[in-house]
């Protein structure tokens, strides 16, 4: 499954299938769901969407989904526009797309594209569960 010739995308926010965002439907047309997955990072609530940043602490986990991109050159420019990190947006962009390792539910490691938040997080509320949902849960 973790073929080096394949391009994967890890999503943790509004592109997840249970959120119902229009952009998810575009992703679903151009990618196949592989597995639930996790990534070593911290998740923050930005506005009505989350932003994740990398972390070196193994207990900092962001939960999401891994997709195999059918035609990365076709879908990634659209997603870059959606995440406001294409050439159409001034630097510094809201997000940036990087490649990093994500862990599948079965323990396999896959190198995947991830959109990470590219702004300061000092005044943002951290989503400590590492799992973004539209419905806030009672604590």
C-alpha positions, 0 to 999 in steps of 0.5 A: 500500500505504501508505494513510493510512486503514489501520492497521499494526502492526510486531512484533519479538518474541513476536508474530512468525509464526516464534515460534509464540506463541498471541497471534500466532494471534489477530493472524493472524486479525485482520491480514494479513502485509504484509512483513518490515520494520525500525525504528530502535531498540535491542533488549534481552532482558527475560526470555523476550521482547524489548523495543525502544526508539527510537534516533536512530542510523541503525545501530541496527535492529530487525527484524520484521514488518509487519501490516495490521490488519483491525479495529484497534478489535477487536485492539489492546485485546487486544494492549494487554492482552498487552503490559501497557499497557492501562488494566488495568495500573498506570503505568508500564506495561511497554510503551507503544504508539506510532506510528512509521515502519518500513521495508519490505524494498522500501524503502517507509516505513509509519507503524505501531503499535509496542510499545516497552519502557517500563522502564529498560534499563540492566541488560538484555542488548542483542540486537545483531543486532536480530533476536529468535529463540527459539533463541540463535545461537552467536557 
